[in-house]
Structures are given as structure tokens and as C-alpha cells.
């Protein structure tokens, strides 16, 4: 008798799931297929579409946009995200729930589940490394003041996604130091090459984790204070998780120079608590970061810092964004008075830098 009830319950659950999928498919075919085709590959022949349409079977395309941006696009039409007005608004014909069902259905055109969804692409922080792989160009500026010196560092980073879960990165710093009572120096710092790989990604639980490895090359002149003068490795574990309206990102990173007499080996604990104020990528995101810079070996001291920051997308799609923040030591040895940091990022495959 119990097995019969279990069989009936299983049949009802499967039927409900099939009905939901069928409804989403019918909504897509009724509202979208005339332009995007039933198979999601783009406008069929004979339509009057004048702009290139995305191929929803291409996982790199269908996973690149957040749900918030998709909903805004379907609700308000193309101009809402700075796209063509040939993308109409469905606000009068579909509810938000139906739009979300269609979005989930069209994401299913991607046949490879290893691609993390863009909803796990949490906003970049000033200090804490992120887990999501992407195609970005980033310009970071950092000013530090201490009792003995002032320094200004411009970092230029280029990130290139490799497949569904990998990413290669190169960072070139330009360093300027002004020593109190001494001469100022400036030039190229230590070049960093890095690789990142996503270990797990769950849309259901809003969680992502990745491993990253930095290779630091001694391209900066150590005698002029522009680099460490030794090769170094920087393995790290990075993770991100949604917590209601908040996003928590964390990083555990080791800084391991080969010559400990030239640079200390350290362990960094970092965390960023963010509060996105809009479902759109262009929205404001205030955040507070924490960093514990602790000694493993060598001549250095432990420093514990807080870093409030503010992130804002500049373009309608949020693929161009800016952030500003400050890093202040709150415990341990005060090796610096404060740092002011900012970055400008551009997701260069998602659109031009100026729109």
C-alpha cells in the first residue's frame, strides 16, 4: 500500500515538472521563437530583424547575462539596456513570473552544465579576489600613505576566460614611491601571471568556489623599491555566496616568495560583505571588506584592516563599472596610515568601452 502511494506521488511530481517545462516552452515559442527561432539560434530567414541576434545554444552567450538584466530587457525592451529597439517590451503580455520561466527555458539551450551562470558573477572588490572567470580589462589605482613614504601604484590587468571554468590573467604595475627625506622613484613593478579555475558552482544555492595561482616575476627594480627582487607564488582559494539580500565573498591566499630574505612569506585572510541595491548590474553596491595580513616567515608584521567601498556600473548593461574605497588598519602593527583605492573595469566582450 505504501509503495502505491509513493508511486502516485512520484507520478504527480513528474507530471507537475513536465507541465511547468511545457508551459515555459509554449511561452518561449509564442513570444520569442518568431525572432530567436525555436532552437534559439537566431532569426529565421524572412524576418525583418536588422541586428545580429544571440545564439542561445552558445553557452558563453546564454550564461553571460544576469537574471536581473534579462528581466529588465524582456520587460522594458532593448533600449533599457542600451540595445536595439527591435527587441520589444513584453510588460503588457507577460508577467514577471512568466518572463523568468522563459529565461530559465532559454538558458536550457546551453547543453553544457559546467558553465557557471552570470548570477554567480558577484561584483569585484578592492581587496578580495573573486571566483567567477571572465573577460575583463581593469585599471586599478592605489595610493598609500605611511610615516616614512607615500606611494602610488597603477595596475593594468587583462583577464581572458578559457572555456567554461578557466581564466588566465596578466597584471602589470607602474609604481611611484616618494620617500620622506629621500628621492622619489618610479617605474615598472613586478609582473604577475595568474590562472583561475572554478571548482564548483551552484545556481540553486547561489554559491561558487575557485582555485587561483599567481606567478610573480621580479621585473621591478628592488633597489629602487619597485619590486621584491624574487620570484613568488600566490595560491588562493576564493568563494562567493548569496545570503538573502547580501553577497559574501572570501579569499584565503598565501604569498610565497622564493627568497625569504628579500620578501616575507605571508598568509592573507580576506572577506567582503556586499549589498546590491538593484537586480541590475548597473546598480549601486556598497560593501565592507576585511583583511588579515599575517606573517608565515620573514621580516614583516601582522596587519588587520577594514576597507569600505562603493561599486557602480557606468553603462546600462553594467559591463563598464567603477569602484572607490579606502583601506584602514584597525589592529596589529600600523605599517601604513591609510590606502585609497579605485578601479575602472570593462567587460570587453560584452560591448564597447563608451556604451
JOCOR-V575443 format. One line per field, one symbol per residue. ss: DSSP state (a for helix, b for strand, c for the rest). phi: phi as a letter, one per 40 degrees, with the letter a starting at -180 (. if undefined). A space follows every 50 residues. Layout:
ss=???
phi=???
This chain:
ss=caaaaaaaaaaaaaaaaaaaaaaaaaaaaaacaaaacccccccccccccc ccccccccaaaaccccaaaaaaaaaacaaaaccccccccccccccaaaaa aaaaaaaccccccccccaaacccccccccccccccbbbbbbbbbbcccbb bbbbbbbbbbbbcccbbbbbbbbbbbbbbccccbbbbbccbbbbbbbbbb bbccccbbbbbbbbbbbccccaaacccccccbbbbbbbbbbbbccbbbbb bbbbbbbcccccccbbbbbbbbbbbbcccccccbbbbbbbbbbbbbbccc ccbbbbbbbbbbbccccccbbbbbbbbbbbbbcccccbbbbbbbbbcccc ccccc
phi=.ccccccccdcccccccccccccccccccccbccbcgccgchcccgcbcb bcbcccccccccccbccdcdcccccbgdddbgbccccccbccbbcccccc cccccccccccbccccccccccccbcbccbcccabbbbbbbbbbbbccab abbbbbbbbbcbgcbbababbbcbbbbbccgbccbaiccccbbabbbcca abcccgbaaabbbcbcbccccccbgbacgacabbcabbaaacbgccbbbb abbbbbccbcccaccbbbbbabbbbccaccccccbcabbbbbbbcbahca bcbbbbacabbacccccgcbabaaabbbcbagcccacabbbaabbbcccc iccba
